[in-house]
Amino acid sequence: MERTQVVVIGAGVAGLACAREVDRLGHSVVVLEGRPRIGGRVLTHRTAGGLAELGAQVVHPTADLALNDLIGAAGMPLAPLERDADLVVVAAGQRWDSPSLIYSHPPPPWAVARALTGPGSVTECLRDLPEIPRALAALWVEQSVGGDCDGLDAGAVAAVERARGGGVEAVLTAGFDTLAAALADRVDVRLGAPASVVQWGAAGVSVSGAVPITAAAVVVTVPPAVIQAAGLRFDPPLPPAKLAALSALASVDAVSVALTAERPAERSTWALFAEEPWGLWHSTAGSPIVVGHVKGPRAAVARKVTWSMSNASWLLHQLDPSLGAAIEVVSHDWGADLFARGAHTMPTRGSEAGAFEWARPLADVVFFAGEASAGHAGRGLVQGALSSGRRAAQEAVRALGHGAPAATTSRE
């Protein structure tokens, strides 16, 4: 059986960042990844017409600048996320642009979402609105934040929005997969090597799976939903506090779709579909690629859609008739992905306390990272994954008695 000082489970952003930090601190590390690729929930699809982000899409403005610093140091080009795009709602066979929607059914759903406050669920906070504005606002929150409004905590949603304000959202023009590639440079990653059982104790850890390995410490970066679905088991089992944290850290069900059209879009457009196939869709001026993400309860509908060229062409016509017919369709079902079990962590009641608990090490041998272990500002974001991976690396090396910088777990 192979041995290393630290074994990392998962080659997403958190796992790769963790391994780089362990290596920087001068210790041996191996990353085990069940997929045949790196990146985790970063998934960039490339075509002759350009690229589409089926996973992580945006660099959000937060107080955590670690991701921005990494992007700058690597010379990766950034561009502001478009804010002057058209915004339309497609519902009941009608297509409303922003002015007509605001005139006929005020207030607009995006304005309602920004004004949410606790306590209570999002559904409870929307109950006094008229029927159509209420339904559209609920759908907007489901698709922009993710999750069922009955389970989303309005206060947690508002806290997330506050934590991510105050700056310009940006996109990596060369693709988010270039970030994963940069993190993986010179890191020992074993692809197609899913871990099945982590045996842990005072003497260290033993990881069973495609690549059996022993180590002084393990850093677990797989999403909590995977562990809850028994995709990774622990011996001895996780203690009750960890199991409670798992229950609080639910993942957003999601299906992502990229359509390539005959012609590039004349204008950039965001479209909220309040009918099948549902979701929030985006076209970019000058590009033939349209990307849609269908989240929450509506993902089950999108999962059953037969993405024929005729169905895809109908959607393109609703979004922007200038696009013409569809010539390619690709999709990824994050809810059915055995190594993800969802797109990202939802801001539900108890998620903040759950994240704080999930980040706590076990017996200075088992450490945890990933966006689910971050505070409000980083949960659900690449920033949270990156910083949590570095934090767990420092905790692990410090626990081994090698003098790593002090690492802290905060609620942000």
N, C-alpha and C positions, 0 to 999 in steps of 0.2 A: 504494500500500500504506500502510495506517495505521501510525502510529508512536506509541509511548508509552515511558516510561522503564522500567517493569516490566510484564511480562505474566505473569499467573498462569493456569495450566491446571488447571481444576477448581473448581467452586463448591460444594464441600462445606464443612464447618466449617473445615478447614485453609486452603483457598483463600480463603474469605471473611474469616477472621481475618487472614490475610496481607495481603490487599488493604486492609483497614481500617487496619492498622499502617503500610503504605507511605503511604497517604493521610494518616494522622496526622503522619507525618514530613515531609509537604509535597511528595510526588512523585506524578507521574501514574501511574495503574495501570489496566489493563483485565483483566477476568477472562473467560476463555473456558470455556464449559460446554456439553458435548455434549447433555445432557438438555434437555427443555423446562421444567425446574424447577430451583430451587436445592436445596441440602441434601445432595447426595451420598447417603451411606448413612444419612441421617436421612430417614425416610419415615413421616409420621403420616397415618393413615386416619381420616376423620371420618364418623360416621353420626348418625342421630337419637338413637341410644342412647348416644352418647359417642364416645370416640376409642380408636384402637388404634395402638400403635407397632410398625410392621413393620420398622423399622431400629433405631437407637439407642434404648435404653429407660430406662437408669438412670444417675444421677449417682453414681459410685462414690466412696467416701472414699479419697483419696490425699493425699500431701504437697503436690501441685500444686493450689493453690487458685485458679488463674486462672479456671476455669469457674465456681466458686462466686461469685467476686467479680463476674464478668460478670452472672450470674443475679441477684445481689443488687442491682447497680447498675441493672439494667433492670426491677426490681420483678416478676420472674417468680415465681409461687407454686410452692413445693416442698412435697412431702408425703413422709413416710417410706415406703419400700417395705415392704409388709406382711410381717411375720415370724411372725404368729400364725395364718397360713392352714393349712388341712389339707394334708397331703402324702401322696399316694397313688401307688402303682405299679400299672399295668395290664399284666398279662402272662398269656399262655396262657388268655385268657378269665376270669382272676381279677382281682379288685380288692382290693389290700392297702392298708389304712391303715398309718400309721407304727408303732403299737404291735404290730399283728399281723405286720408285716414284720420288725421287730426281734426278736420272739419266735421266728418260724419260720426266719428266714434271717439271723442276725447275722453281721457287723456291717452297719448300714445303709449304703447307697452314699455318702451325703453325708459320713458320718464317715470313710469310707475315703479319699475325695477330699481331705479336709482334712489327712490324715496322710501324704500322699505325700511322699517324699524321693527324691533322686537317689542314685547315678547310674543311667543306663539309661532305657529308655522306660517309659511308664505300664504297658504290657502286661507288661513284665518285673517291675515292682514289684508287680503284682497276682497273679502266678502262683501264690503259695502259698495263696491263699484258696480255700475250697470253691467248687464250680462256680457255683451260683446267685449267691452274694454277689459272686463275681468278675465274672460277666457283668453284673450290675446296676451294680456300681461302674464298670466300663468304660463302660457306656452313660451313666451319670450324668456322667462326665468328658467324654465325647464331646459331650453335649448342653449342659452348662453351660460348658465351656471351649471346645469346638469342635475338630473334627479327629479323625483316626484315632489310637487309643491306641498303635498300633504306631509311629507317627511322632512322637507328642507326647513331649517330654522331661520326665521327672518332676521333675527339678531346676528346669527353667524354669517348669513349672506351679506348683511350690511357691513360687518366687520371685515370680511374679505374685500369688499369693494373699497372701503376706506384704506386698507393696507396697500392696495394696488394703485392708488391714485397719485396724482402729482407729477406725472411725466408722460412721455410719448411712448406708445406701444410700437414695437418694431418687429420686422421679420428678417430672418437670415436669407439673403437673396441667393446664396449658393446652396441652400438647403440645410435643414437641421441635422441631417445625417453627417455633414462635415464636422459638426461639433462632436458627435459620438466618435468619429474617426480620429479627431485630434486627441480626445481623452484616451482612446485605446492605444495610441502610439507607444510602443515598447512595453505594453502591459501583457502579461501572460494570461490570455483568455482561451478557455477551452469551449468551443462551440459544440452544439449538439450533445451537451453533457448535463442533462437535468439532474438535480439533487433530489433525493427522495426522503431521507431521514437524517436529522442532525442529532447525534448522540453527544450529550454535553455533561460536563462535571468539572470538579476542581482540577483534574489533571489535563483538561483540554477538551478537544472535540474530535469527533470522527464523523465524516459525512459519507453516507451511502448514496449510490447512484451510478450513473454511467462511468464516472471517474471517481472511484473511492479514494478518499484523501483524509489524512489526519493533520491537525494543526493545533497551535496553542490557543487560537481564538478564531471565531467565525463572525462575519458581518453578513446579516441577512437583509437583502434589499428588495426581495420580491414583494409585491403588493399584499397587504393584509388579506384581501379577498381570496388570493390564491391559497394562503394558509388556511383560511376558514373553510375552503372547499377541499381540504386535505391534499392539496397539491404539494405540500411540504409538511412533514411531520417531525415532532420532537420527542426525544427519549432522554430523560423523563419529560412528560408533557409540560406544556407551558403552564405557569401558575395562574390562579384565578384572575389576578389583576391584568395580565396580558390577554387572557381570553375576553375579559370585559372590554378591553381596548379594541380588540378585533371587531367586536359587535358594533362599536361606535364609529368605526372607520369604514363605512360602506362605500363601494365604488359605483361610479356612474355607468350604467349600461349605455353602450353607444355603438353605432355603426357609421363608418366613414366611407364616403363614395367620391371618386374623382371621375368626371366626365370630360372627354375631349370632343370638342365641337368642330364642325367643318371650317368655321371662320373665327377669327379672334373677335372678342367683344369690343364694341365701339365705346362703351362706357363701363366703368366699374359699378357693380350692383350687389347689394346684400338683399336676400329675399328670405322672409320667414314664411314657410309653408304651413298653413293651418289646415291642411288636408293631406291625404296620402301623396307622396311618401313622408311628409312632415320634415322637420329639421330646419336648420339655418344654412343657407347656401350663398356662395360668393363667387362672382366673376370679376376678373381684372382686365381693365382696358388694355388692348393689345395682345391679350393671351387667349388661346382657345380652350383653356382648361377651367372647369368649374368644379369647385369642391363643396361638398355638403357633409355636415355632421348631424346625425339624428340621435338625440340623447334622451335619457330617462324612459318613461313608459312607452314613448313613441318608437323607441329602438326595436321593440318587438314587432312593430308593423313593418319597419324598413327591412328587418331581417327576412320577412316573408315575401318581399317584393321581388318579382322576376325582372332583373335589370336588363331587359331586352333593349335593342337600339331604338325601338319605337317608343317605349316608356321613357327612356333617357331623352329622346328628341322632344317628347311632349314637355318634359320638365324644362329643357333648355328654352323652348318657345315661351313658356310662362315666365321664365326669368328674363330673357332678352331675345326677342325674335331675330336680331341680327346675327346670332350665333349659328343659325342653321341646324342641321341634323347632327346627331351624335355619331362618332366614328370609333370610340373606344370607351369602355366602362371598366373600372377597377374598384374594388371595395375591400374593406377590412372590418371584420366583426370583432370589436374589442370585448364585448360581453362573452363571446364564445371562445375567445383566445385563452387557452389553458394556462399561459404564462402571464396573463394580465387580469382576466376576469373583470374587465371594466376599463374605462378610460382614465379616470383619476378619482381622488377622494372627494366625497360630497360634504358640503357644510351643513351637517345635520346636528341636532341637539346632542351635546356630549362629545362632539368630534374634537374640540380643542383639548379637553381633558384626556381624551383617548389618544391623541397625537403625542401629548407630553408623556403619557405612560408608555406608549409604544417605543419611544426613544430611549427608555431606560435600559441599561445593560442587565444581563442576567449573570450573576456570580462572577463578574469581570471576565467572562469567557464568551458569552453570546452578546453581540451588539446588533443594533438595528438602525437602518437608514432607509431613505426613500421619501418622496414627497409627503406620504401619509404621516411621517414623523415630524414634519415641519409645523411651525406656527401659522397663524392666519395668512401672513404675507407670502408664505412659500408653499402652502399646501395646495396641491393640484398643479404646481408649476415646476418647470425645469430648474428654476432658481432654488426651490426647496429641495429638490433631489440632489443637486450639485453640492450645496452647503451641508446637507445632512450626511452625504458620503464622506466629505472631509472631516466633519465632526466625529463620525463613528471611527474613522481611521485613527484619529488622534486619541480617542478613548481607548481603542484596542491596543495601540502601541504603548500608551501610558500605563495600561494595566499590566503589560508584560514587563514593566520595570525598566523601560529603555528611555525614559525621559522625554517623551513627546510633549509638545506644548499643551497646556491645560485646555481641555475642551469643555464646553458648557452646553447644556440643553436648556433652551429658553422657550417661553411661550410667545416670543416676539410680540 
